[in-house]
Amino acid sequence: MKRLLLILFLIVPVFTLSAQDIADGYYRVHNKKTKRYVYVRDNTGKIDYAAVTADMSAIELWKGHEKTYSDPGSIIYLKKMGTTSAGDSYYNLTSQGTGVHEIINYYVIISRHGSYYQLYAEGKYLCDNETSSMDAGAMGFENKGDYRDWVAAMVDSNSDEWFGITPTVSAEGRYLHPFFADFGFSFVPDGMKAWYIMAVDKEGAVIKEITDNVIPARTPVIIECVSENAQDNKIDLIHSYAAGPSDNNLKGVYFNNRARPKSADARKVYDKTTMRVLGVMSDGRLGYVLSTVKADAKTKKQYLEANQSYLIVGPDIPDEIPLITESEYNDILAAREASVGTVSTNHLYKVYSISGESKGLLDQDQLDLLPSGVYIIDNRKVVK
């Protein structure tokens, strides 16, 4: 199985556009006939070139515009790369951490069909294969006419094609959501904030605000919302891949495609020994806790939710740790230092890599021999 090779057949056709060449930007795409919207749900698949068939489970088609508003899987970035001698424009199409050119080393040629666009690949037009009125569709080759036509609308906070955050965690009068997506963004309303976890301690997860105007793509964060309603928590999508905070302990996951229970790329298994998720602690405080997501009925495993951030922890971290500020963390460290007093030259330090891997109990001479990097030494973050 080749990673996202099916994009040539799957994502490509959905990006048929409206009447003229489309400007670079973020779009949502739906079928002209069925009004079903396109969602990218994972990056795995396969193609049988001899039979001209493809595994299309990575792409879902669904009715309901309201479903798209908070779903990063509905967002596609289109960038025009040039024009063929026949006058057709060709594009790179990216979504959810990957893209057509990155996978197959070719760009996508899109041809006009009236006020819409179509893609012709390997002797087949791609279409919504489902002709019934049901909510779910299916990408395929069978249907003709309007089922082959696709429409794209640029995502804009001032239009009906806005993107907003729906918070999933609420406590202490705050609305939060763990977020991870393949686009940069800035906040539209005042009061929205982006946080990350700068350090992990057995007494808390140290939260720090990102004060830059733009949060870069692929930066796992916690978003603080102003309301429980997505429409009040709009963001502007920005094509930025600048580096995020170097001391961010959060990781992110793109996919949780239940249609592919055996695919390692389509879902990420939750590991309670090394992962915590944003939630409400047993005492009502906001913090990082064990996941309560039900195990899959077939695999008997828990999976992380799509497009969400999660926290990597070491083996000495409790099941629940509260969110604490940097100031609170410094007070904790100062109190520990005062209670310990002068440290003996024979002291052994408990050392972990920043990813949580134990380096053992090391003395000062062994610490000095560690390669450059970021470590957790006696529950303190140290940069060598």
C-alpha positions in Angstrom: 0.0 0.0 0.0 1.4 3.4 -1.0 0.8 6.4 1.1 -2.0 8.5 -0.4 -1.3 7.3 -4.0 -5.1 7.3 -4.4 -5.0 11.1 -4.2 -4.7 11.1 -8.0 -8.1 9.6 -8.2 -9.7 10.8 -5.0 -8.8 14.3 -4.0 -8.0 15.5 -7.5 -11.5 15.3 -8.8 -13.2 17.0 -6.0 -11.3 20.1 -6.7 -13.2 21.0 -9.8 -13.8 24.6 -9.5 -16.2 27.4 -10.5 -16.2 29.2 -13.8 -12.7 30.8 -14.0 -9.2 30.0 -12.8 -9.3 29.9 -9.0 -7.1 32.0 -6.8 -4.7 30.4 -4.4 -6.4 29.7 -1.1 -8.4 27.4 1.2 -11.6 26.0 -0.2 -14.5 23.6 0.5 -15.7 21.5 -2.3 -19.1 19.9 -3.0 -20.8 18.1 -5.8 -23.0 20.1 -8.1 -25.7 17.5 -8.3 -25.8 15.9 -4.9 -24.6 18.9 -2.8 -22.4 16.5 -0.8 -19.3 18.0 0.6 -15.8 16.4 0.4 -13.9 15.4 3.5 -10.3 14.0 3.7 -10.4 11.3 6.3 -7.0 9.6 6.0 -3.9 9.3 3.8 -3.9 5.7 2.8 -5.2 3.8 -0.2 -4.3 1.8 -3.3 -4.9 1.7 -7.0 -5.3 -1.2 -9.4 -4.1 0.3 -12.7 -5.1 -2.7 -14.8 -8.7 -2.6 -13.6 -8.7 1.2 -13.3 -10.1 1.0 -9.8 -9.1 2.7 -6.6 -9.6 2.3 -2.9 -11.5 5.5 -2.1 -12.2 5.1 1.6 -9.9 8.0 2.4 -12.5 10.4 1.0 -16.0 10.8 2.4 -18.9 12.7 0.8 -21.6 14.1 3.1 -24.7 16.3 2.8 -25.0 19.1 5.3 -23.1 22.4 5.1 -23.3 22.8 8.8 -21.1 19.8 9.3 -18.2 21.5 7.6 -17.9 24.6 9.7 -15.6 23.1 12.4 -14.1 20.2 10.5 -10.5 20.7 9.1 -11.1 17.6 7.0 -13.3 19.7 4.8 -10.5 22.2 4.0 -8.4 22.0 0.8 -5.6 24.3 -0.2 -5.4 25.0 -4.0 -2.3 26.5 -5.5 -2.0 27.2 -9.3 1.3 26.0 -10.6 1.0 26.8 -14.3 -0.8 26.4 -17.6 -0.5 23.7 -20.2 -0.1 24.4 -24.0 -3.7 23.5 -24.4 -4.7 26.3 -21.9 -5.6 24.0 -19.0 -4.5 25.2 -15.6 -2.7 22.8 -13.3 -2.7 22.9 -9.5 -1.2 21.4 -6.4 -3.8 20.3 -4.0 -3.1 19.8 -0.3 -5.1 18.8 2.8 -4.5 17.1 6.1 -0.7 17.1 6.0 -0.1 15.9 2.5 -0.7 16.7 -1.2 -0.9 15.5 -4.8 2.5 16.6 -5.9 4.2 15.4 -2.8 2.8 11.9 -3.4 2.9 11.3 -7.1 5.3 14.1 -8.3 2.7 15.5 -10.7 0.4 18.4 -10.6 -3.4 18.2 -11.4 -4.8 19.4 -14.7 -8.4 20.6 -14.3 -10.6 21.2 -17.3 -13.7 23.4 -17.6 -17.1 22.0 -18.1 -19.6 24.8 -18.5 -19.7 26.8 -15.3 -17.9 23.9 -13.5 -14.8 21.8 -13.8 -14.1 18.1 -14.2 -11.1 15.8 -14.0 -10.4 13.1 -16.5 -8.0 10.4 -15.3 -7.0 7.1 -16.9 -10.0 7.0 -19.1 -12.5 7.8 -16.4 -14.4 10.8 -15.2 -14.7 11.0 -11.4 -18.0 11.6 -9.8 -20.3 11.2 -6.8 -21.5 7.6 -7.4 -24.5 7.8 -5.1 -27.7 8.9 -6.8 -30.1 8.4 -3.9 -31.1 11.1 -1.5 -29.1 9.6 1.4 -26.7 11.8 3.3 -23.5 9.8 2.4 -22.1 9.6 -1.1 -19.2 7.8 -2.6 -16.4 8.9 -4.9 -16.4 6.8 -8.1 -16.5 6.5 -11.9 -20.0 5.4 -12.7 -22.2 8.4 -13.0 -22.4 11.0 -15.7 -23.7 14.5 -16.2 -24.0 16.8 -13.2 -22.6 14.0 -10.9 -19.2 14.7 -12.6 -19.3 18.4 -11.8 -17.8 20.0 -8.7 -17.9 23.4 -7.1 -15.4 25.0 -4.8 -16.0 28.0 -2.4 -13.2 29.9 -0.7 -13.2 29.8 3.0 -13.8 33.3 4.4 -14.9 34.4 7.8 -17.1 37.1 6.3 -19.0 34.7 4.0 -21.2 31.7 4.4 -18.1 29.6 4.1 -16.5 30.4 7.5 -14.6 28.2 9.8 -15.2 28.3 13.6 -14.0 26.3 16.6 -16.5 24.2 18.5 -15.2 23.8 22.0 -15.2 20.2 23.5 -14.0 21.0 27.0 -15.8 23.3 29.4 -15.0 24.0 33.1 -14.2 26.9 35.4 -16.1 29.3 33.1 -13.8 28.6 30.1 -14.5 27.0 26.7 -11.5 25.1 25.4 -10.7 22.8 22.4 -7.5 20.8 21.7 -6.7 21.6 18.0 -4.4 20.4 15.2 -4.8 21.3 11.5 -2.8 21.7 8.3 -3.5 25.4 8.1 -2.3 28.5 9.9 -4.9 30.8 11.4 -5.6 34.0 13.3 -8.6 34.8 15.5 -11.5 36.9 14.4 -13.2 37.9 17.7 -11.3 39.5 20.6 -10.9 37.1 23.6 -9.9 34.0 21.7 -6.5 32.6 22.6 -4.1 29.9 21.7 -2.1 28.0 24.4 0.5 25.3 24.4 2.1 23.1 27.1 5.7 24.3 27.8 6.5 21.8 30.5 5.0 18.7 32.1 5.3 18.0 35.8 3.6 15.6 38.2 1.9 18.6 39.7 0.6 20.1 36.5 0.8 20.8 32.8 2.4 24.3 32.4 0.3 26.3 29.9 1.7 29.3 28.0 -0.1 31.6 25.5 1.1 32.0 21.9 1.0 35.8 21.5 1.9 35.9 17.8 -0.9 37.1 15.5 -0.7 34.0 13.3 -0.7 30.4 14.6 1.3 28.4 12.1 0.0 25.3 10.4 0.8 22.0 12.1 1.1 23.6 15.5 -0.8 21.5 18.1 -2.5 23.9 20.5 -5.3 24.5 23.0 -7.8 27.1 21.7 -9.7 29.1 24.2 -13.1 30.2 22.8 -15.4 33.1 23.7 -18.5 30.9 23.4 -19.8 27.4 23.1 -21.0 28.2 19.6 -18.7 27.8 16.6 -20.1 30.9 14.9 -18.8 33.0 17.8 -15.3 31.5 17.5 -14.4 32.2 13.9 -10.8 32.0 12.6 -9.2 33.3 9.4 -7.2 30.6 7.6 -3.7 31.7 6.7 -1.1 29.8 4.6 1.7 29.8 7.1 4.2 27.0 7.9 6.5 29.0 10.2 7.9 27.1 13.2 5.8 26.9 16.3 7.1 27.1 19.9 10.2 24.9 20.2 9.2 23.9 23.8 5.7 22.7 22.9 5.0 19.3 24.5 1.7 18.9 22.6 1.5 16.5 19.6 -1.3 16.4 17.0 -3.2 13.8 15.0 -5.0 14.3 11.7 -7.1 11.2 11.3 -9.5 8.9 13.0 -11.1 7.0 10.1 -13.2 4.2 11.6 -13.6 2.7 8.1 -10.0 1.6 8.3 -9.5 -0.1 11.6 -6.4 -2.0 10.5 -4.6 1.0 9.0 -1.7 2.5 11.1 -1.9 5.8 9.2 -5.7 6.2 9.3 -6.0 6.1 13.1 -3.7 6.7 16.1 -4.0 4.3 19.0 -4.3 5.9 22.4 -1.7 4.8 24.9 -2.6 5.7 28.5 1.0 5.2 29.7 2.4 8.0 27.5 -0.6 10.2 26.5 -3.1 12.5 28.2 -5.9 14.4 26.7 -7.4 17.8 27.6 -10.4 17.4 29.9 -12.0 18.0 33.3 -10.4 16.4 36.3 -12.3 14.6 39.0 -12.2 17.7 41.2 -13.7 19.9 38.4 -10.5 21.6 37.3 -9.3 21.8 33.8 -6.3 19.5 33.1 -4.9 16.6 31.3 -6.6 13.3 32.0 -6.9 9.7 30.7 -9.1 9.4 27.6 -12.7 8.3 28.2 -13.4 7.6 24.5 -15.0 4.1 24.1 -12.8 1.4 22.7 -13.6 0.3 19.1 -15.9 -2.6 19.1 -13.8 -4.6 16.6 -10.2 -3.7 17.6 -10.9 -3.3 21.3 -8.6 -0.3 21.3 -9.1 3.4 22.0 -8.1 6.0 19.4 -7.3 9.7 19.5 -9.9 12.0 18.0 -9.2 13.5 14.5 -7.6 17.0 14.3 -6.9 17.3 18.0 -3.8 17.9 20.1 -2.7 15.6 22.9 0.0 15.6 25.6 3.0 13.3 25.8 3.9 12.4 29.4 6.6 10.4 31.2 6.1 7.3 33.4 5.9 9.3 36.6 3.0 11.5 35.6 -0.3 10.8 37.4 -3.6 10.0 35.6 -4.7 13.6 36.1 -2.7 16.8 36.2 -4.1 20.3 36.3 -3.3 23.2 34.0 -1.0 25.6 35.8 0.7 28.8 34.8 4.4 29.4 34.3 4.3 31.5 37.5 2.7 28.7 39.5 5.3 26.3 38.1 8.2 28.5 39.2 6.7 28.7 42.7 6.5 24.9 42.8 10.1 24.6 41.7 11.3 27.2 44.2 9.5 25.4 47.0 11.1 22.1 46.1 14.5 23.7 46.0 14.0 25.3 49.4 12.9 21.9 50.9 15.8 20.0 49.5 18.6 22.4 50.4 22.1 22.0 49.1 22.4 19.1 46.7 25.2 16.6 47.4 27.8 16.2 44.7 26.8 12.5 44.6 23.2 13.2 43.9 21.6 11.0 41.2 19.3 12.8 38.8 16.2 11.2 37.2 16.5 12.0 33.5 14.0 11.8 30.6 14.2 12.9 27.0 11.6 15.5 26.0 9.6 12.7 24.4 9.4 10.9 27.8 12.1 8.3 27.2 13.9 7.4 30.4 17.7 8.0 30.4 18.1 6.5 33.9 19.6 7.8 37.1 22.7 9.9 36.2 25.3 11.7 38.3 26.7 15.1 37.4 29.5 13.7 35.3 27.1 11.6 33.3 24.8 14.6 32.8 27.7 16.5 31.3 28.2 13.8 28.7 24.6 13.9 27.4 24.3 15.2 23.8 22.8 18.6 23.2 19.0 18.6 23.5 16.1 19.2 25.7 15.7 17.0 28.8 13.5 16.6 31.9 15.9 16.4 34.8 14.4 15.8 38.3 11.1 17.1 36.9 12.7 20.3 35.5 13.1 21.1 31.9 16.7 21.7 30.9 18.2 22.7 27.6 21.8 21.5 27.0 
